[in-house]
Amino acid sequence: MLSFGKYKGQSISDIYQRDQSYLEWLLDQPWFQLKFKQQHRIVTETLKDIRPVYETNSDTTIIYTDGACKHNGAKTTRRVRAGCGVHFSHKNKERLEDISTKFPLDNPTNNRAELYAIYLALKTCFDNDVTKDILIYTDSDYAMKCITAWYPQWVKQNDISNKKNIDLLQMIETLQTRVDVKYMHIRSHTGLSDPHSLGNERADYLATACLR
């Protein structure tokens, strides 16, 4: 049972059913483990099967990606514009420039922009010989599931035809085979000042700045 926050007094299992991303966000907060060790242990145990815990070190390249789309889902595609943002943490040993660019492919949508931002992150790393210990944070649950669960299953079942955004997933897969990369899902627009919230906020700014 949580002893603080918006779900104070509720069991962690109930919170998991209602708002899994909140528990994922909690695990990213340094104060949670320091102040609430027992609750941190229970949340970690609850999420262990769906959220692996990755250790980072001074050699880890940390990246935040985001996508944005104006008039997302509009019937008239002439009005639709999408942007992609990639923020490379200033703590990275290898300094890479942030990216803010319009989505260049057909059928711009928010989901496609999210995937293309991840592709850009991987391509930039590969082009700069950063190929080991890459950790990409995204606030897109869709992108996470596509890359880590759905696409591998489609390939295994030989069933990639007529799948949405398969072009982007194949682009990502091509680069994934050449680098050591892991993905983590984070909450968006938290308004907080922890490193992940700030990194996500910066990626969001980069994704929208190119559309102004």
Backbone torsions as a table, in degrees:
resi	resn	phi	psi	omega
1	MET	NA	132.7	178.7
2	LEU	-77.0	141.4	-177.9
3	SER	-107.1	14.7	-176.7
4	PHE	-157.8	172.2	171.4
5	GLY	76.3	-171.1	-173.7
6	LYS	-69.8	-18.1	178.0
7	TYR	-109.2	27.0	-179.5
8	LYS	-55.6	131.5	178.3
9	GLY	87.7	-3.7	-179.8
10	GLN	-100.3	149.8	-179.3
11	SER	-72.3	149.9	-179.1
12	ILE	-64.6	-34.2	178.2
13	SER	-65.2	-37.4	177.2
14	ASP	-68.3	-40.4	178.7
15	ILE	-64.1	-37.8	178.7
16	TYR	-59.1	-41.5	179.8
17	GLN	-70.0	-33.7	-174.8
18	ARG	-88.5	-42.6	-170.9
19	ASP	-149.9	73.1	-178.2
20	GLN	-59.1	-37.5	-177.2
21	SER	-64.2	-27.6	177.4
22	TYR	-65.7	-41.9	177.6
23	LEU	-65.6	-38.5	177.3
24	GLU	-62.8	-40.1	178.3
25	TRP	-64.0	-42.2	179.8
26	LEU	-56.8	-41.4	-178.1
27	LEU	-64.8	-21.1	179.5
28	ASP	-85.7	-5.3	-177.7
29	GLN	-94.1	118.4	-178.9
30	PRO	-56.3	-35.4	-177.5
31	TRP	-67.5	-25.6	-176.8
32	PHE	-63.8	-46.4	179.8
33	GLN	-70.0	-35.1	-177.8
34	LEU	-69.8	-42.7	-173.1
35	LYS	-94.1	-25.8	-173.9
36	PHE	-131.7	64.3	-172.0
37	LYS	-59.8	-42.9	-178.3
38	GLN	-67.9	-43.1	178.6
39	GLN	-66.9	-36.1	176.2
40	HIS	-61.2	-41.6	179.4
41	ARG	-63.3	-41.8	-178.8
42	ILE	-67.3	-42.5	179.1
43	VAL	-64.4	-43.1	178.1
44	THR	-59.1	-43.6	179.3
45	GLU	-65.1	-38.2	-179.6
46	THR	-65.2	-37.3	-173.9
47	LEU	-97.6	-1.8	-169.9
48	LYS	-60.4	-31.4	-177.1
49	ASP	-78.6	-19.5	-177.3
50	ILE	-114.5	-13.5	-175.8
51	ARG	-137.3	94.1	178.1
52	PRO	-65.2	148.0	179.1
53	VAL	-97.7	122.6	-178.1
54	TYR	-106.7	128.7	176.1
55	GLU	-82.2	135.9	176.7
56	THR	-111.6	156.2	177.1
57	ASN	-144.5	-171.8	-175.7
58	SER	-66.4	-17.0	179.5
59	ASP	-92.8	-7.9	-179.2
60	THR	-71.8	131.1	174.4
61	THR	-94.8	111.5	-175.6
62	ILE	-99.7	129.9	-175.2
63	ILE	-134.2	143.0	174.6
64	TYR	-119.5	131.9	-179.3
65	THR	-124.6	154.5	177.3
66	ASP	-157.6	156.7	175.8
67	GLY	-130.3	152.3	179.1
68	ALA	-140.6	153.3	-179.5
69	CYS	-148.8	124.0	175.0
70	LYS	-86.6	134.0	-177.5
71	HIS	61.7	38.7	180.0
72	ASN	-57.7	128.8	178.8
73	GLY	83.5	4.3	-179.7
74	ALA	-65.0	144.9	-179.6
75	LYS	-68.6	-34.0	178.4
76	THR	-92.5	102.8	-173.6
77	THR	-68.8	-14.2	179.2
78	ARG	-62.4	-26.5	-178.4
79	ARG	-87.2	-13.3	-172.8
80	VAL	-83.9	128.1	175.8
81	ARG	-135.6	136.5	-178.4
82	ALA	-124.2	151.6	179.2
83	GLY	-133.2	157.4	-178.0
84	CYS	-128.1	138.3	178.3
85	GLY	-127.6	136.9	177.4
86	VAL	-133.0	120.8	178.3
87	HIS	-113.6	122.0	176.4
88	PHE	-95.6	122.7	-176.3
89	SER	-54.7	139.2	178.8
90	HIS	-69.1	-11.0	178.8
91	LYS	-84.4	-9.8	-178.6
92	ASN	-62.9	142.6	178.0
93	LYS	-65.8	-42.4	177.1
94	GLU	-92.7	116.1	-177.2
95	ARG	-83.1	119.4	177.8
96	LEU	-121.4	146.8	-176.8
97	GLU	-77.2	138.7	174.2
98	ASP	-60.9	157.8	-178.1
99	ILE	-123.2	133.0	172.9
100	SER	-137.5	107.7	-173.4
101	THR	-148.5	150.3	176.8
102	LYS	-71.8	146.9	176.9
103	PHE	-66.0	121.6	-170.8
104	PRO	-95.0	-4.1	-172.8
105	LEU	-99.7	178.8	179.3
106	ASP	-72.1	161.6	173.9
107	ASN	54.0	61.6	179.4
108	PRO	-66.0	128.7	174.2
109	THR	-143.4	169.3	178.4
110	ASN	-64.4	-42.4	-179.5
111	ASN	-64.0	-39.7	179.5
112	ARG	-67.9	-37.0	177.5
113	ALA	-65.8	-38.3	177.4
114	GLU	-61.2	-45.4	-179.8
115	LEU	-67.1	-40.2	-178.8
116	TYR	-67.3	-33.7	176.7
117	ALA	-61.9	-40.2	177.3
118	ILE	-66.1	-41.0	176.2
119	TYR	-59.1	-44.6	179.5
120	LEU	-61.4	-39.3	178.4
121	ALA	-61.7	-46.1	179.5
122	LEU	-65.0	-43.2	-178.7
123	LYS	-64.0	-42.1	179.8
124	THR	-63.1	-42.2	176.9
125	CYS	-61.5	-48.6	-177.7
126	PHE	-62.5	-43.6	-179.0
127	ASP	-64.8	-22.5	-179.4
128	ASN	-107.1	19.2	177.6
129	ASP	59.7	28.2	172.0
130	VAL	-98.2	97.6	-170.8
131	THR	-122.6	-2.6	-177.2
132	LYS	-122.5	146.8	172.3
133	ASP	54.4	55.9	177.6
134	ILE	-100.6	133.7	179.5
135	LEU	-127.8	114.7	-177.5
136	ILE	-105.6	127.0	176.2
137	TYR	-103.6	130.1	177.8
138	THR	-134.5	146.5	176.3
139	ASP	-94.9	6.2	-178.5
140	SER	-93.3	106.6	176.1
141	ASP	-63.1	-35.0	179.0
142	TYR	-61.8	-49.0	-178.9
143	ALA	-62.3	-42.3	178.7
144	MET	-58.2	-48.6	-177.4
145	LYS	-67.8	-38.4	178.3
146	CYS	-59.3	-49.9	-172.6
147	ILE	-74.8	-43.3	-171.6
148	THR	-94.2	-18.0	-175.0
149	ALA	-127.4	-59.2	-171.1
150	TRP	-68.2	-51.6	-176.5
151	TYR	-59.6	-47.6	177.2
152	PRO	-57.6	-35.8	179.2
153	GLN	-70.2	-40.5	177.9
154	TRP	-61.0	-43.3	179.7
155	VAL	-64.0	-43.6	-180.0
156	LYS	-60.5	-36.9	-178.7
157	GLN	-90.9	2.9	-177.7
158	ASN	53.9	48.9	-173.7
159	ASP	-136.0	57.9	-178.8
160	ILE	-99.0	-6.3	-179.7
161	SER	-70.8	142.3	176.7
162	ASN	64.9	17.6	175.4
163	LYS	-88.5	142.1	-179.6
164	LYS	-66.3	139.1	172.6
165	ASN	60.0	27.8	-179.2
166	ILE	-65.1	-29.1	179.1
167	ASP	-61.0	-44.4	-179.8
168	LEU	-71.0	-38.7	179.3
169	LEU	-64.5	-35.7	177.2
170	GLN	-70.5	-35.9	175.4
171	MET	-62.4	-43.7	178.7
172	ILE	-65.1	-43.4	-178.4
173	GLU	-61.5	-39.0	179.1
174	THR	-58.0	-41.5	179.7
175	LEU	-77.8	-33.0	180.0
176	GLN	-60.1	-29.5	-179.8
177	THR	-74.2	-10.9	-176.1
178	ARG	-109.0	-6.9	-178.6
179	VAL	-134.6	163.4	175.7
180	ASP	-99.6	103.1	-174.1
181	VAL	-132.5	144.8	173.6
182	LYS	-130.1	158.5	-176.6
183	TYR	-125.0	145.5	175.9
184	MET	-135.4	140.1	177.2
185	HIS	-94.6	136.5	178.0
186	ILE	-130.6	160.5	178.3
187	ARG	-75.1	148.3	179.3
188	SER	-103.0	154.5	172.3
189	HIS	50.2	48.9	179.7
190	THR	-77.2	-24.9	-177.4
191	GLY	75.3	9.9	-177.7
192	LEU	-97.9	174.6	-173.8
193	SER	-114.1	16.4	174.9
194	ASP	-73.0	160.0	-175.3
195	PRO	-54.8	-39.5	-178.1
196	HIS	-71.3	-39.1	177.5
197	SER	-63.9	-42.2	179.5
198	LEU	-68.6	-38.8	177.8
199	GLY	-64.6	-42.6	177.5
200	ASN	-65.9	-39.0	178.8
201	GLU	-63.5	-39.9	178.5
202	ARG	-66.0	-43.4	178.3
203	ALA	-62.5	-39.2	177.2
204	ASP	-62.8	-43.4	177.9
205	TYR	-60.5	-44.0	-179.2
206	LEU	-64.6	-36.4	-179.4
207	ALA	-69.6	-31.9	-177.3
208	THR	-94.3	-25.3	-176.1
209	ALA	-60.9	-35.9	-177.7
210	CYS	-74.7	-6.8	-179.2
211	LEU	-101.1	-1.8	-176.6
212	ARG	-82.5	NA	NA
